[in-house]
Amino acid sequence: QSVPPLGNAQSFAALAGTTLTATGPVVISGNIGVSPGSAVIGFPPGVVTNGAIFTGSGSLAGPAQASALTAYNNLKGQACPAANNLTGKILGQTQLAVSPGVYCFDTSAQLNAIFTLNDGGDPNAIFIFQIGTTLTTASSAQVLMTSGGRGNNVYWQVGTSATIGTSTTFRGHIIANTSITFTTSATTTGRIFALNGAATVDSTSINAVPAGGYEFNAANFNMNEGCGETTITVKRSDTSGAGTVDYATSDSTALQRTDYTLGSGTVVFAAGQATKTFTLLATKDAYTTEGTETFNLTLLNPVGATIGLQGTATVSILDDTTVPTAPNAINDAGTFVCQHYHDFLNRQSDTSGQAFWTNEIASCLNNAACIDEKRTNVSAAFFLSIEFQNTGYLVIRAHKAAFGSAKSTPRYTTFLRDQRAISDGVIIGQPGADTLLEQNKQKFFAALVQRPEFVTPFPVGTLVTTYVDTLFANAGVTATTPERNAAIGAYGIGDTAGRAAGLRSVAESNSVFQAHYNPAFVLMQYYGYLRRNPDDAPDNNFSGYDFWLTKMTQFSLPGEDMRDANVALARVRRAEMVRAFIVSSEYRGRFGTN
């Protein structure tokens, strides 16, 4: 037996095909939704906690129902040994208990009393029940696990409809082909998915998303001022299943432009994991009288649990009061290089890379003209690097295809979050980097096509040619026939994996790569060096962005291969723009006086 993929349905506690109705004081923990129908009745007085309500195929309920169907078919297709055929037996009466495995009923199944799942002390043990027609339970019947677990990996695949009787205590997820009814005072810690009919719940508790989950392991974390990183730990109280939670930083007395790198991302927990970590990046400046500065950390968007009591924390940056060797910290070659890893690759520098690029500048000794040229070339090299092309630039191309070619798409904070998702843990050239990068890309695109802002213009079931052609049109390019065919082939049947692969194929096409190389290069001058959107203050419009993009376009030769770093740098003269930014007062003001 194996756990079916819940995909988009993971965050849902209740789904219905036609109507979801609550009667009485219903409490459901987790998202609820209806698709393709749109009728959700009885909320309020029914209450949804740790989730929201979604209706119609164009909402998150659409892809969630598609995932629920996939899970249903997966469960139905798993082999049931002949010895595990329980047809004719009554659970809790003539069949008192079972061990982990796949069990089947040719027709209906009945639960009359206490039915025990002998999980051997493993709350994540897998139990699958395949029921040909209906599932019904008597009043006050119970499904219990010997470990006391919630039934995270207990699944009831029901051929027609399920009716859970009054005051029944249930465990496991019910995926019924037609309808599901929970009568008065019945409770479950699992999900209920009615694929083609209605779900009706009466004075019922459906606690699919447990409370008291994710929190920081401390109220305050210390970070030393300097170009380095600090590790943050997130913990959770319920480790029985997989889950995720987002984190984000916000300014207080410390500012993301001058004191630390804006942090935003997702922490992923596998079943059994109680703690996970992520890193935040600090900035070195030449100011010696700042004292301790702070910024905020917040957990949000939990999946698989709620936010615990310590859902926020403070990070204190301990001031480096040593006298700087220069009036501006960025004058130091090592600091200059390290900060580029933060600003363009969103990670701490690795030892070999840090030494190589620092030596490039230090080799000039005291030759000011040489230092100026080397700093410019080193800086430009970060944008041209394979690592950035496969992380930051890929994020930009993905957003252009998904949401259009506006000058600041994606916006600064969105870009940093998504770049971290692809680059997390990746150091190009180190063992395992290629494998991890590929895994990160797949996860990123799968998550991107499930965002509400993407599902709205591209609902599940969008015709493949419409899907692909619109993505290329959003990116402002005319695809070649092989590029279009490749994206159509990647789309496949249009499930989450296919939609993600189709978008990725468009974003990685040569036409999109070429079309957005110059705009992305200019955009990164603002995101990397100035740590803001091009139209934020002090610009307040896109005049600076337009100026530099026009300048870059003038030097772009038709058909030149922008993937060749040497050709690109020489022909387009990007060095002029790079130098203008790294000597600007706005950039240098991040690290000290000019």
SEDOTOR-107162 format. One record per residue (C-alpha): residue number from 0; residue in one letter; x, y, z. Coordinates in nm, 2 decimals, padded with zeros to 4 digits. Layout:
(NUM A (X Y Z))
...
***
This chain:
(0 Q (00.00 00.00 00.00))
(1 S (00.11 00.35 -00.07))
(2 V (-00.01 00.70 00.01))
(3 P (-00.19 00.86 -00.29))
(4 P (-00.09 01.20 -00.41))
(5 L (-00.32 01.47 -00.28))
(6 G (-00.16 01.75 -00.47))
(7 N (-00.38 02.06 -00.48))
(8 A (-00.63 01.89 -00.24))
(9 Q (-00.37 01.88 00.04))
(10 S (-00.50 02.20 00.21))
(11 F (-00.87 02.11 00.18))
(12 A (-01.08 01.96 00.46))
(13 A (-01.40 01.93 00.26))
(14 L (-01.47 01.93 -00.11))
(15 A (-01.79 01.87 -00.30))
(16 G (-01.89 01.84 -00.67))
(17 T (-02.22 02.02 -00.66))
(18 T (-02.31 02.16 -00.31))
(19 L (-02.15 02.18 00.03))
(20 T (-02.41 02.23 00.30))
(21 A (-02.36 02.29 00.67))
(22 T (-02.64 02.26 00.92))
(23 G (-02.60 02.36 01.28))
(24 P (-02.27 02.46 01.46))
(25 V (-02.03 02.30 01.21))
(26 V (-01.66 02.36 01.26))
(27 I (-01.42 02.27 00.97))
(28 S (-01.05 02.31 01.00))
(29 G (-00.89 02.35 00.66))
(30 N (-01.00 02.49 00.32))
(31 I (-01.35 02.40 00.19))
(32 G (-01.47 02.42 -00.17))
(33 V (-01.71 02.31 -00.44))
(34 S (-01.63 02.24 -00.81))
(35 P (-01.76 02.24 -01.07))
(36 G (-02.06 02.36 -00.87))
(37 S (-02.05 02.68 -00.67))
(38 A (-02.31 02.64 -00.39))
(39 V (-02.17 02.66 -00.03))
(40 I (-02.45 02.69 00.22))
(41 G (-02.45 02.74 00.59))
(42 F (-02.13 02.94 00.65))
(43 P (-02.21 03.11 00.88))
(44 P (-02.33 02.98 01.12))
(45 G (-02.08 02.71 01.02))
(46 V (-01.72 02.81 01.09))
(47 V (-01.41 02.76 00.87))
(48 T (-01.08 02.78 01.06))
(49 N (-00.73 02.76 00.93))
(50 G (-00.86 02.79 00.57))
(51 A (-01.10 02.97 00.33))
(52 I (-01.39 02.90 00.10))
(53 F (-01.34 02.84 -00.27))
(54 T (-01.62 02.79 -00.53))
(55 G (-01.62 02.70 -00.90))
(56 S (-01.37 02.53 -01.13))
(57 G (-01.18 02.86 -01.18))
(58 S (-01.09 02.88 -00.81))
(59 L (-00.85 02.66 -00.61))
(60 A (-01.14 02.41 -00.57))
(61 G (-01.10 02.32 -00.94))
(62 P (-00.75 02.19 -00.93))
(63 A (-00.82 02.05 -00.58))
(64 Q (-01.11 01.83 -00.72))
(65 A (-00.88 01.72 -01.01))
(66 S (-00.62 01.61 -00.75))
(67 A (-00.89 01.44 -00.54))
(68 L (-00.99 01.24 -00.85))
(69 T (-00.63 01.14 -00.91))
(70 A (-00.61 01.02 -00.55))
(71 Y (-00.94 00.83 -00.58))
(72 N (-00.81 00.64 -00.89))
(73 N (-00.48 00.58 -00.72))
(74 L (-00.65 00.42 -00.42))
(75 K (-00.89 00.22 -00.64))
(76 G (-00.60 00.08 -00.84))
(77 Q (-00.39 -00.05 -00.55))
(78 A (-00.38 -00.43 -00.53))
(79 C (-00.60 -00.59 -00.26))
(80 P (-00.48 -00.93 -00.16))
(81 A (-00.75 -01.20 -00.16))
(82 A (-00.70 -01.26 00.21))
(83 N (-00.79 -00.89 00.27))
(84 N (-01.13 -00.90 00.10))
(85 L (-01.37 -00.82 00.38))
(86 T (-01.70 -00.85 00.18))
(87 G (-01.98 -00.95 00.41))
(88 K (-01.80 -00.86 00.73))
(89 I (-01.91 -00.58 00.96))
(90 L (-01.64 -00.36 01.09))
(91 G (-01.63 -00.34 01.47))
(92 Q (-01.85 -00.65 01.49))
(93 T (-01.73 -00.94 01.28))
(94 Q (-01.41 -00.77 01.19))
(95 L (-01.27 -00.60 01.50))
(96 A (-00.93 -00.49 01.38))
(97 V (-00.68 -00.49 01.09))
(98 S (-00.31 -00.43 01.05))
(99 P (-00.16 -00.19 00.78))
(100 G (-00.25 -00.28 00.43))
(101 V (-00.51 -00.26 00.15))
(102 Y (-00.86 -00.40 00.23))
(103 C (-01.16 -00.43 00.00))
(104 F (-01.53 -00.47 -00.01))
(105 D (-01.69 -00.59 -00.34))
(106 T (-02.01 -00.39 -00.25))
(107 S (-02.10 -00.20 00.06))
(108 A (-01.92 -00.16 00.39))
(109 Q (-02.08 -00.12 00.74))
(110 L (-01.92 00.01 01.07))
(111 N (-02.12 -00.08 01.37))
(112 A (-01.90 -00.05 01.68))
(113 I (-01.53 00.01 01.76))
(114 F (-01.30 -00.08 01.47))
(115 T (-00.93 -00.08 01.56))
(116 L (-00.64 00.00 01.33))
(117 N (-00.34 -00.18 01.47))
(118 D (-00.06 00.05 01.36))
(119 G (00.22 -00.10 01.56))
(120 G (00.28 00.23 01.73))
(121 D (00.33 00.42 01.40))
(122 P (00.07 00.70 01.37))
(123 N (00.17 00.73 01.00))
(124 A (00.09 00.36 00.91))
(125 I (-00.09 00.32 00.59))
(126 F (-00.44 00.17 00.57))
(127 I (-00.65 00.17 00.25))
(128 F (-01.01 00.06 00.23))
(129 Q (-01.16 00.01 -00.12))
(130 I (-01.54 00.00 -00.10))
(131 G (-01.74 -00.10 -00.41))
(132 T (-02.06 00.09 -00.33))
(133 T (-02.16 00.26 00.00))
(134 L (-02.00 00.32 00.34))
(135 T (-02.23 00.36 00.64))
(136 T (-02.17 00.38 01.01))
(137 A (-02.40 00.31 01.31))
(138 S (-02.45 00.57 01.58))
(139 S (-02.16 00.61 01.82))
(140 A (-01.93 00.39 01.60))
(141 Q (-01.56 00.45 01.63))
(142 V (-01.25 00.41 01.42))
(143 L (-00.94 00.42 01.65))
(144 M (-00.57 00.38 01.60))
(145 T (-00.37 00.19 01.86))
(146 S (-00.11 00.47 01.86))
(147 G (-00.37 00.73 01.92))
(148 G (-00.29 00.89 01.58))
(149 R (-00.51 01.11 01.37))
(150 G (-00.52 00.87 01.07))
(151 N (-00.31 01.08 00.84))
(152 N (-00.25 00.79 00.61))
(153 V (-00.59 00.62 00.64))
(154 Y (-00.80 00.63 00.32))
(155 W (-01.15 00.52 00.25))
(156 Q (-01.22 00.50 -00.13))
(157 V (-01.60 00.48 -00.17))
(158 G (-01.76 00.37 -00.50))
(159 T (-02.08 00.57 -00.44))
(160 S (-02.17 00.75 -00.12))
(161 A (-02.07 00.76 00.25))
(162 T (-02.30 00.83 00.54))
(163 I (-02.13 00.87 00.88))
(164 G (-02.38 00.82 01.16))
(165 T (-02.47 01.03 01.47))
(166 S (-02.18 01.07 01.71))
(167 T (-01.94 00.85 01.51))
(168 T (-01.57 00.91 01.59))
(169 F (-01.40 00.86 01.25))
(170 R (-01.04 00.84 01.13))
(171 G (-00.90 00.88 00.78))
(172 H (-00.98 01.06 00.46))
(173 I (-01.30 00.97 00.27))
(174 I (-01.30 01.01 -00.11))
(175 A (-01.64 00.92 -00.24))
(176 N (-01.74 00.91 -00.61))
(177 T (-02.08 01.06 -00.53))
(178 S (-02.18 01.21 -00.20))
(179 I (-02.08 01.23 00.17))
(180 T (-02.31 01.30 00.47))
(181 F (-02.19 01.35 00.83))
(182 T (-02.48 01.35 01.07))
(183 T (-02.52 01.52 01.41))
(184 S (-02.21 01.52 01.63))
(185 A (-02.00 01.30 01.41))
(186 T (-01.63 01.39 01.41))
(187 T (-01.33 01.31 01.20))
(188 T (-00.97 01.41 01.18))
(189 G (-00.95 01.34 00.81))
(190 R (-01.07 01.50 00.48))
(191 I (-01.40 01.44 00.31))
(192 F (-01.40 01.47 -00.07))
(193 A (-01.73 01.41 -00.27))
(194 L (-01.62 01.41 -00.63))
(195 N (-01.95 01.43 -00.82))
(196 G (-02.22 01.50 -00.56))
(197 A (-02.29 01.69 -00.25))
(198 A (-02.13 01.70 00.09))
(199 T (-02.36 01.76 00.39))
(200 V (-02.24 01.81 00.75))
(201 D (-02.47 01.85 01.05))
(202 S (-02.33 01.98 01.38))
(203 T (-02.01 01.82 01.29))
(204 S (-01.64 01.87 01.36))
(205 I (-01.40 01.80 01.06))
(206 N (-01.06 01.87 01.21))
(207 A (-00.84 01.79 00.90))
(208 V (-00.58 02.06 00.98))
(209 P (-00.46 02.02 01.34))
(210 A (-00.42 02.33 01.56))
(211 G (-00.10 02.44 01.74))
(212 G (00.16 02.36 01.48))
(213 Y (00.43 02.59 01.34))
(214 E (00.63 02.83 01.55))
(215 F (00.98 02.97 01.59))
(216 N (01.19 02.80 01.86))
(217 A (01.28 03.13 02.01))
(218 A (01.13 03.48 02.05))
(219 N (01.46 03.65 01.94))
(220 F (01.75 03.55 01.72))
(221 N (02.09 03.73 01.72))
(222 M (02.27 03.82 01.40))
(223 N (02.62 03.96 01.38))
(224 E (02.67 04.26 01.16))
(225 G (02.88 04.16 00.87))
(226 C (02.84 03.99 00.54))
(227 G (02.73 03.66 00.68))
(228 E (02.43 03.44 00.76))
(229 T (02.22 03.34 01.06))
(230 T (02.02 03.01 01.09))
(231 I (01.65 03.03 01.20))
(232 T (01.47 02.73 01.34))
(233 V (01.10 02.65 01.30))
(234 K (00.94 02.37 01.50))
(235 R (00.60 02.20 01.50))
(236 S (00.41 02.01 01.76))
(237 D (00.24 01.75 01.53))
(238 T (00.49 01.56 01.32))
(239 S (00.25 01.29 01.19))
(240 G (00.21 01.42 00.84))
(241 A (00.38 01.65 00.58))
(242 G (00.32 02.02 00.59))
(243 T (00.45 02.36 00.49))
(244 V (00.46 02.71 00.63))
(245 D (00.58 03.04 00.48))
(246 Y (00.81 03.29 00.65))
(247 A (00.87 03.66 00.58))
(248 T (01.08 03.94 00.72))
(249 S (00.98 04.30 00.77))
(250 D (01.17 04.61 00.87))
(251 S (01.18 04.76 01.22))
(252 T (01.48 04.97 01.32))
(253 A (01.69 04.75 01.08))
(254 L (01.62 04.81 00.71))
(255 Q (01.64 04.54 00.43))
(256 R (01.83 04.78 00.20))
(257 T (02.11 04.85 00.44))
(258 D (02.12 04.60 00.72))
(259 Y (02.00 04.26 00.60))
(260 T (01.86 04.08 00.30))
(261 L (01.48 04.07 00.27))
(262 G (01.39 03.71 00.35))
(263 S (01.08 03.52 00.22))
(264 G (01.03 03.16 00.15))
(265 T (00.86 02.83 00.24))
(266 V (00.97 02.57 00.50))
(267 V (00.88 02.22 00.40))
(268 F (00.83 01.95 00.66))
(269 A (00.82 01.58 00.58))
(270 A (00.63 01.34 00.80))
(271 G (00.82 01.28 01.12))
(272 Q (01.02 01.60 01.11))
(273 A (00.98 01.83 01.41))
(274 T (01.22 02.11 01.32))
(275 K (01.35 02.27 01.00))
(276 T (01.58 02.57 00.94))
(277 F (01.64 02.85 00.70))
(278 T (01.90 03.12 00.67))
(279 L (01.89 03.50 00.67))
(280 L (02.17 03.72 00.53))
(281 A (02.33 04.01 00.71))
(282 T (02.49 04.32 00.55))
(283 K (02.82 04.49 00.65))
(284 D (02.83 04.87 00.67))
(285 A (03.08 05.12 00.79))
(286 Y (02.86 05.29 01.05))
(287 T (02.99 05.22 01.40))
(288 T (02.74 05.39 01.62))
(289 E (02.41 05.23 01.52))
(290 G (02.37 05.01 01.83))
(291 T (02.16 04.70 01.81))
(292 E (01.90 04.71 01.53))
(293 T (01.61 04.47 01.48))
(294 F (01.37 04.34 01.22))
(295 N (01.07 04.11 01.23))
(296 L (01.00 03.75 01.14))
(297 T (00.65 03.61 01.07))
(298 L (00.51 03.27 00.99))
(299 L (00.21 03.26 00.76))
(300 N (00.01 03.04 00.51))
(301 P (00.03 02.72 00.71))
(302 V (-00.06 02.39 00.54))
(303 G (-00.10 02.08 00.76))
(304 A (-00.13 02.27 01.09))
(305 T (-00.20 02.61 01.23))
(306 I (00.04 02.88 01.35))
(307 G (00.15 02.82 01.71))
(308 L (00.19 03.08 01.99))
(309 Q (00.54 03.18 01.88))
(310 G (00.44 03.27 01.52))
(311 T (00.65 03.58 01.52))
(312 A (01.00 03.66 01.63))
(313 T (01.26 03.94 01.64))
(314 V (01.61 03.93 01.49))
(315 S (01.86 04.15 01.66))
(316 I (02.16 04.27 01.45))
(317 L (02.45 04.32 01.69))
(318 D (02.65 04.62 01.58))
(319 D (03.01 04.58 01.48))
(320 T (03.18 04.87 01.65))
(321 T (03.53 04.82 01.52))
(322 V (03.67 05.11 01.33))
(323 P (03.63 05.05 00.95))
(324 T (03.94 05.06 00.73))
(325 A (03.75 05.27 00.48))
(326 P (03.46 05.52 00.50))
(327 N (03.25 05.27 00.30))
(328 A (03.24 04.90 00.37))
(329 I (03.18 04.82 00.00))
(330 N (03.53 04.95 -00.08))
(331 D (03.67 04.63 00.06))
(332 A (03.71 04.37 -00.21))
(333 G (03.59 04.08 00.01))
(334 T (03.28 04.27 00.13))
(335 F (03.20 04.38 -00.23))
(336 V (03.21 04.01 -00.35))
(337 C (03.02 03.87 -00.06))
(338 Q (02.74 04.12 -00.10))
(339 H (02.70 04.03 -00.46))
(340 Y (02.63 03.67 -00.35))
(341 H (02.36 03.81 -00.13))
(342 D (02.22 04.06 -00.38))
(343 F (02.22 03.85 -00.69))
(344 L (02.23 03.48 -00.59))
(345 N (02.04 03.52 -00.26))
(346 R (02.28 03.30 -00.06))
(347 Q (02.60 03.32 00.14))
(348 S (02.92 03.30 -00.06))
(349 D (03.10 02.97 -00.09))
(350 T (03.47 02.96 00.01))
(351 S (03.61 02.90 -00.34))
(352 G (03.39 03.15 -00.52))
(353 Q (03.45 03.41 -00.26))
(354 A (03.83 03.37 -00.29))
(355 F (03.83 03.36 -00.67))
(356 W (03.63 03.68 -00.72))
(357 T (03.81 03.87 -00.44))
(358 N (04.14 03.78 -00.58))
(359 E (04.03 03.92 -00.92))
(360 I (04.00 04.26 -00.76))
(361 A (04.28 04.23 -00.51))
(362 S (04.52 04.15 -00.79))
(363 C (04.51 04.51 -00.90))
(364 L (04.69 04.61 -00.57))
(365 N (04.67 04.99 -00.55))
(366 N (04.60 05.06 -00.92))
(367 A (04.27 05.26 -00.90))
(368 A (04.19 05.23 -01.27))
(369 C (04.24 04.85 -01.26))
(370 I (04.03 04.82 -00.94))
(371 D (03.75 05.02 -01.10))
(372 E (03.75 04.79 -01.41))
(373 K (03.77 04.47 -01.21))
(374 R (03.49 04.56 -00.98))
(375 T (03.27 04.64 -01.28))
(376 N (03.35 04.31 -01.45))
(377 V (03.31 04.10 -01.14))
(378 S (02.98 04.26 -01.07))
(379 A (02.85 04.19 -01.43))
(380 A (02.97 03.83 -01.40))
(381 F (02.71 03.76 -01.13))
(382 F (02.42 03.83 -01.37))
(383 L (02.59 03.64 -01.65))
(384 S (02.67 03.34 -01.43))
(385 I (02.51 03.00 -01.50))
(386 E (02.37 03.01 -01.15))
(387 F (02.18 03.33 -01.19))
(388 Q (02.05 03.24 -01.54))
(389 N (01.90 02.92 -01.38))
(390 T (01.76 03.09 -01.08))
(391 G (01.68 03.46 -01.08))
(392 Y (01.66 03.51 -01.46))
(393 L (01.44 03.19 -01.48))
(394 V (01.20 03.34 -01.23))
(395 I (01.17 03.66 -01.43))
(396 R (01.10 03.47 -01.75))
(397 A (00.85 03.25 -01.58))
(398 H (00.66 03.55 -01.45))
(399 K (00.67 03.73 -01.79))
(400 A (00.51 03.42 -01.95))
(401 A (00.26 03.37 -01.67))
(402 F (00.15 03.73 -01.60))
(403 G (00.27 03.95 -01.89))
(404 S (00.57 04.16 -01.98))
(405 A (00.52 04.47 -01.76))
(406 K (00.84 04.66 -01.67))
(407 S (00.84 04.54 -01.31))
(408 T (00.71 04.18 -01.34))
(409 P (00.77 04.02 -01.10))
(410 R (00.78 04.28 -00.83))
(411 Y (01.08 04.30 -00.60))
(412 T (00.95 04.10 -00.30))
(413 T (00.79 03.84 -00.52))
(414 F (01.11 03.80 -00.71))
(415 L (01.32 03.74 -00.40))
(416 R (01.07 03.48 -00.26))
(417 D (01.06 03.29 -00.59))
(418 Q (01.44 03.31 -00.65))
(419 R (01.49 03.16 -00.30))
(420 A (01.26 02.88 -00.39))
(421 I (01.47 02.78 -00.69))
(422 S (01.81 02.85 -00.55))
(423 D (01.76 02.71 -00.20))
(424 G (02.07 02.50 -00.12))
(425 V (02.21 02.52 -00.47))
(426 I (02.58 02.61 -00.53))
(427 I (02.66 02.55 -00.89))
(428 G (02.96 02.33 -00.94))
(429 Q (02.93 02.15 -00.60))
(430 P (02.83 01.78 -00.58))
(431 G (02.45 01.72 -00.61))
(432 A (02.38 02.08 -00.72))
(433 D (02.23 01.99 -01.06))
(434 T (02.00 01.74 -00.90))
(435 L (01.88 01.98 -00.63))
(436 L (01.84 02.26 -00.88))
(437 E (01.62 02.04 -01.10))
(438 Q (01.41 01.94 -00.80))
(439 N (01.37 02.30 -00.70))
(440 K (01.26 02.40 -01.05))
(441 Q (01.00 02.13 -01.06))
(442 K (00.86 02.23 -00.72))
(443 F (00.86 02.60 -00.82))
(444 F (00.67 02.56 -01.14))
(445 A (00.42 02.32 -00.98))
(446 A (00.35 02.58 -00.71))
(447 L (00.33 02.87 -00.95))
(448 V (00.06 02.71 -01.16))
(449 Q (-00.15 02.66 -00.85))
(450 R (-00.14 03.02 -00.74))
(451 P (-00.49 03.19 -00.75))
(452 E (-00.35 03.46 -00.98))
(453 F (-00.25 03.20 -01.23))
(454 V (-00.55 02.97 -01.20))
(455 T (-00.79 03.26 -01.27))
(456 P (-00.66 03.32 -01.63))
(457 F (-00.56 02.96 -01.68))
(458 P (-00.83 02.74 -01.52))
(459 V (-00.79 02.37 -01.51))
(460 G (-00.91 02.23 -01.84))
(461 T (-00.78 02.52 -02.05))
(462 L (-00.73 02.40 -02.41))
(463 V (-00.36 02.32 -02.46))
(464 T (-00.31 02.54 -02.77))
(465 T (-00.48 02.83 -02.58))
(466 Y (-00.26 02.77 -02.28))
(467 V (00.06 02.76 -02.47))
(468 D (-00.01 03.04 -02.72))
(469 T (-00.13 03.27 -02.44))
(470 L (00.19 03.21 -02.24))
(471 F (00.41 03.30 -02.54))
(472 A (00.19 03.61 -02.61))
(473 N (00.22 03.72 -02.24))
(474 A (00.60 03.70 -02.29))
(475 G (00.57 03.92 -02.60))
(476 V (00.73 03.67 -02.84))
(477 T (00.63 03.47 -03.14))
(478 A (00.73 03.11 -03.07))
(479 T (00.91 02.90 -03.33))
(480 T (00.72 02.59 -03.44))
(481 P (00.96 02.36 -03.24))
(482 E (00.92 02.58 -02.93))
(483 R (00.54 02.57 -02.96))
(484 N (00.53 02.20 -03.02))
(485 A (00.77 02.14 -02.73))
(486 A (00.54 02.33 -02.49))
(487 I (00.23 02.15 -02.62))
(488 G (00.40 01.82 -02.57))
(489 A (00.51 01.91 -02.21))
(490 Y (00.15 02.01 -02.13))
(491 G (00.03 01.65 -02.18))
(492 I (-00.31 01.59 -02.02))
(493 G (-00.31 01.93 -01.84))
(494 D (-00.28 01.81 -01.49))
(495 T (-00.07 02.00 -01.24))
(496 A (00.26 01.84 -01.36))
(497 G (00.17 01.91 -01.73))
(498 R (00.06 02.27 -01.67))
(499 A (00.39 02.33 -01.48))
(500 A (00.59 02.16 -01.75))
(501 G (00.42 02.36 -02.02))
(502 L (00.49 02.69 -01.85))
(503 R (00.85 02.59 -01.79))
(504 S (00.90 02.49 -02.15))
(505 V (00.78 02.84 -02.26))
(506 A (01.00 03.02 -02.00))
(507 E (01.31 02.82 -02.10))
(508 S (01.25 02.86 -02.47))
(509 N (01.52 03.05 -02.66))
(510 S (01.27 03.31 -02.79))
(511 V (01.17 03.41 -02.44))
(512 F (01.53 03.39 -02.32))
(513 Q (01.65 03.63 -02.59))
(514 A (01.35 03.87 -02.57))
(515 H (01.39 03.94 -02.20))
(516 Y (01.76 03.94 -02.15))
(517 N (01.81 04.31 -02.17))
(518 P (01.50 04.40 -01.97))
(519 A (01.60 04.15 -01.70))
(520 F (01.95 04.29 -01.69))
(521 V (01.82 04.64 -01.63))
(522 L (01.56 04.52 -01.38))
(523 M (01.83 04.35 -01.18))
(524 Q (02.02 04.67 -01.14))
(525 Y (01.73 04.79 -00.93))
(526 Y (01.66 04.46 -00.75))
(527 G (02.02 04.37 -00.70))
(528 Y (02.20 04.70 -00.64))
(529 L (01.93 04.93 -00.51))
(530 R (01.70 04.66 -00.35))
(531 R (01.38 04.82 -00.47))
(532 N (01.13 04.83 -00.76))
(533 P (01.23 05.06 -01.05))
(534 D (00.94 05.29 -00.99))
(535 D (00.99 05.32 -00.61))
(536 A (01.13 05.64 -00.45))
(537 P (01.34 05.82 -00.53))
(538 D (01.25 05.76 -00.90))
(539 N (00.87 05.73 -00.85))
(540 N (00.84 05.63 -01.21))
(541 F (01.02 05.42 -01.47))
(542 S (01.23 05.70 -01.62))
(543 G (01.56 05.55 -01.51))
(544 Y (01.46 05.20 -01.61))
(545 D (01.35 05.33 -01.96))
(546 F (01.67 05.52 -02.00))
(547 W (01.90 05.22 -01.94))
(548 L (01.68 04.98 -02.13))
(549 T (01.70 05.21 -02.44))
(550 K (02.07 05.23 -02.40))
(551 M (02.10 04.85 -02.38))
(552 T (01.87 04.80 -02.68))
(553 Q (02.08 05.04 -02.89))
(554 F (02.38 04.81 -02.84))
(555 S (02.19 04.48 -02.89))
(556 L (02.27 04.32 -03.23))
(557 P (01.99 04.13 -03.40))
(558 G (02.03 03.76 -03.35))
(559 E (02.33 03.77 -03.12))
(560 D (02.35 03.49 -02.87))
(561 M (02.30 03.64 -02.53))
(562 R (02.39 03.31 -02.37))
(563 D (02.75 03.37 -02.46))
(564 A (02.87 03.58 -02.17))
(565 N (03.18 03.72 -02.35))
(566 V (02.98 03.82 -02.66))
(567 A (02.70 03.97 -02.46))
(568 L (02.93 04.18 -02.24))
(569 A (03.15 04.30 -02.52))
(570 R (02.87 04.38 -02.77))
(571 V (02.61 04.53 -02.54))
(572 R (02.86 04.73 -02.33))
(573 R (02.67 04.64 -02.01))
(574 A (02.97 04.74 -01.82))
(575 E (02.88 05.11 -01.86))
(576 M (02.55 05.06 -01.68))
(577 V (02.69 04.83 -01.41))
(578 R (02.96 05.09 -01.33))
(579 A (02.70 05.36 -01.31))
(580 F (02.50 05.17 -01.05))
(581 I (02.79 05.06 -00.83))
(582 V (02.93 05.41 -00.81))
(583 S (02.59 05.57 -00.75))
(584 S (02.53 05.74 -00.42))
(585 E (02.21 05.53 -00.37))
(586 Y (02.41 05.20 -00.39))
(587 R (02.71 05.32 -00.19))
(588 G (02.48 05.48 00.07))
(589 R (02.37 05.13 00.17))
(590 F (02.72 05.06 00.31))
(591 G (02.86 05.39 00.44))
(592 T (02.95 05.74 00.34))
(593 N (03.05 05.82 -00.02))
***
